[in-house]
């Protein structure tokens, strides 16, 4: 059940531009837009230290604007997710509190466009809190936070229907609430809004301010889940052109081909991903997952000798694993060990 909420919220990676012009200077000149673009690029290519540096540079210039704080929290969440490590927990939660405080502090002084952006910030805060609760706290509490996020996105669209970035968050919520309706039916959700969610995400992918690529990223995951794998591949290929070393895009591409039973292509992208992961294995959580998936592909391709040799690589790092990683990856580790025998 917690995995469901993680799916919802991991796909809510949306990027704010400014919160309001009447309270603090806008981030709307070319230099600052360029900085925001560089932050996005750094995050998508796993250059987190560079992203943090750029976020801090925005915070210094615009200390009363939520933008820099939110980008920093987003970077932390991405790094913790990719590395499967909660090393920034306290700083991350504190930054979310700051974003909410600053957005609430200026929302009443803004025109409709600014109000919409403020609701967007606050919606993101609740979405990110929900993700954290889904992993480390109460599932019901996480669900309630998701509903608060949804209401904020909807309020933002009422203020300014042209701010299509809000559709990125709404689309993900609408899709996953319906996709996992077995649990949500208990909480009163009965309709199937998967198509609605996909349409909202496609709208955000086309016309949002800074969420175009993040909406495309979300669509890769959702279209794979919806069994529209060819469409998922289209979005993944487009993003890989701009971010050739983007780990999440390589993973999404490989899964699309795997579900299409094209194990040769799936293996191709997985091996490319594995080379990137091996350079910075961290706690090996993602490396284990990648190795196991490659071995599955090789087994499907009826290459048992190669599958066995690949699985044997586990021996290079298995003694370096923490108890937590061993526990979380026990099924993949068991599979890899079995394939070596």
N, C-alpha and C positions, 0 to 999 in steps of 0.2 A: 504493500500500500504506500509506503514511503517513496518507493520508486516512482509511482504515479505522480506524486507532487513534485518530485525532483524533475521529472520530464516537463511538467508545466512550466516550472520556474527557470529551468536551465535555458529554456527557449525564450525568455523574456529579456534578452540582452539588447536593450534599446538605448540610444544615445541622445541626451539632451543637448540643446544649443544654448539657450539663454532662459532666464527665469522671468525677467521683467525689466523694462527700461527705466521706470520711474524710481526704482530704489538703488540700483547700481548700474554702472556703465555696462552696456551690452557687449557681448563677445561677438561682434558682427563685422569687424574689419578683416582684411585678407590675412593678416598675420595670425590672428586668433583662429580663424577658420582653418588655416593651414596647420596650426598646432593640434586642433581637434582631429583633423584627418590623420595626422601623424600618430596620435594616440591610438586611433582605431587600427591603423596599420600595425603598430607595435603589439597591440593586444592579439590581433589575428595571426601574427607571426611569432607569438610567444616571447617577444622581447619585453618582458615585464618591467625590468629596471628602467628602460628608456621610457616606458609609459608612465611609471611613477614620477620620473624626473619632469616630464611634460605636465603631468597633473599638478605637481607642486608649483611649477612656474605659473600656471593659471591661478592657483589659490593665492599666490603672493600678489598678483596684480588685481584680482577680483575676490577679496576675502569674504565679501557678503553675498556672493553668487554661488548657488548650489553646484554649478557645473563641475568645477575642478574636484570637489569632494565626491560627487557622484562617480565621475570617471575613475577616481582612485579606488572607491569601494568596488566598482565593477571589475577593475583590474585585479584586485585582491580575490574576488569571488572566482574569476576565471582561473587565476593561478592555483587557488586551492582546489578547484574542481579538476583541473588538468593534472595536477600533481597528487591528487587525493590526499591532501594534507590540510589540517585546520590551523596552520601556523599564525594566521592573522586574525583569529576569531575576535578578540577584544577590539582591535583597531577597526575591523570591518563593521562591527555593530555600532561602534561609536561614530563612525563616518555616516552611517545611515541615519542616526539620530540628528547629526548636524545638517544633513540634506533636508530632512523633514522640517527642522526648526527654521532654516533659512527660507524654504519655500513658503511655509505658513506665515513667516514674518513679512513677506512682500505680496502675498496673493491678493490682499484687499486693495493694494495700491496700483495694480496692473490693469491694463486694458484687457479685452477678451482674449487676445492672442497670448498675452503674458499669463493670464489666469489658466489657460489651457496647458501651458508649459509647466506651471506650478503643479497642477493636478497630475501631470505626467510624471514629474519628479516624485511626488508623494505616492503615486501608484507604484512606481518602481521600488520605492522604499519598502512598501508592504509586500510586494512580490519577493523581494530579496530576503526579507524577514521570514516569509513563509517557507522559502527554500531552506533556510537555516533550521527552522522548527521541524521541517519534514525530515531532516537528517538527524537532528540531535534532541528533538523535543516531542511534543504531542502532535499526532497526525490531525486531530480535530482542530487544534489551535492553528496549525499550518493552513488548513482549509479555510478557516475564518479569515486569516490574513489574506488569502488569495481572493476572497470575496471583496474585501476592502480594496484591494488593488483594482479589481474589476470596476467597482463603483467610481473610483478615481478616474480611470481611463474614460468611462462613460461621461463623467462630469466634464472632463476636458473636451470631449467632442461636442458637448452641448455649448460650451463657451466658444469653441472655434472648430467647426466641422471640417475645415480645410487642413487641420493638423493631423495628417494621416499616420503619423508616428504612433498615435494611440491605438491604431488598428493592429500594430505588431503585438502589443500586449494582449488586447482583446481576442485577437485571432487565436493565439496560443491557448488562452484560457478556455475559449469556446470549444476548441477542438478536443483538448485533453479531458475536459469535464464530460464530454460525450463519449470519448474513446474508452474511458474508464468508468462507464456508467454503472457497473455492478456495485461499486462502492458508493458512488454519488447518488444512486437511486434512493439509498437509505436517507440521504440528507435532502431529498426533495427534488433532485434534478431528474427529469423524465424525458426531455426532448433530445433529439439527435442534432447537434449543432456543428458537426464536423465539417460539412460543406461550407457552412457560414464562416467558420474559423479559417478555412483555407482561402476563401474569397477575400476575407479581411487581410490576411497575411499577404496575399498577392497584390492587393491594393497598396499596402505599406511598402512592398518590395518595389513598386513602380513610382510612387509619388510622395513618399515621406521625406522629411528634411535630411536626417542623418541615419535613419533606420533602414534604408534600402537594403544594404548588404546583410544586416543582422536579420531582417525579415526573410531574406533568401536563405540564410543559414538555418533559420527555424524551419523553413519549408522543406529542407533536405530531410530533417528528422521526421517531420509530420507526413510528408509524402511517402517516405519509406514505410511508416506505420500504416498508412492508408493503402499500401500496395500499389502506388503509382510510381514505380521505381524508375521508369524512363524519365518522368518529369523531375524526380529527385536528381538524376544524373545530369540533367540540363543545368540545374542550379549549381550543382557541385562543380561542374566543369567551368562554369562562368567564374565562380569564386576562386578556383584554383589557378586561373589565368592571372589573377591579381595577387593571390597569396599561395604560391606554389608549395610552400612549406607549412601551410596551415594544417595543423594536426586534425582538427575537428572536421575539416572538409575532406581530407584523405580518408578518414574513418567513415564518413557518410557516403562517400563514393564507393568504397569497398563493400559496405553493407548493401548498397543498392544492387551492385553486381552479384553479390552473394545470394540475395533473395531472388534474383533473376536466374540463378543456377549457372551463372557465367563465372565459374571459380577461377579460371585463368586470369581474367581481368581483376577479379577481387584480390587475388594473390599479388598481382602486380602493384596495386595501390597499397596493400598492406605491407609489402616489403619496403616500399618507399617510406611509409610511415615508420616502420621499425628502425630504419637507418637514422631517422630523426630522433626517435625516442632513445636509441642507444647512446647518442651523444650526451644526453642529460637524463639518465634513467630515474633520478630522484629516488623514490622509495620502491621502484620497480612495479608498482601497481599497474600502470598502463602498459608497460612492457610485457607483463605476464598475459594481459588480456589480448594484446596484439599477437604474441607468439601462439597462443591457443587458437586464435582465429586462423592464422596462417596454416597451422597443422590441420585444422578441419578442412581448409580448402585443398590442401595437398592430399588428404585422405579421400575427399570427394573426387579428385582428379586421378585417383588410383595410383598414387606415387608413394607407396608405403615406405620405401627406403629413405626417400628425401624427407618424408614426414617424421620418420624416426630420428634422422640426423638433426632436423630442426628442433624437435622436442628436446633433444639432448642438451641444447644450449641452456636449458633451465639450470643445469648443474653449475653454470658460470656465476649465477647470482642467488640461487635458492638459499644458501647459507647466510646471506646478507639481509634476508627479509625480516621485518618486524612481526611480532605476533599478530598485530592488527591486520597487516596486509595478508599474512598467511590465512587468517580467519576469513577475511572478505573474499579472497581469491581461492578458497579451498577447492572449489569444483574445477576451476581451470588448472590448478596445480595438480590435482589428482589425474585429470585427463592427460596432461603433459607427461607426467610420470608413467602412466599406463602406456602411452604411445612409445616410450623408450624401451619397453620390454617386448 
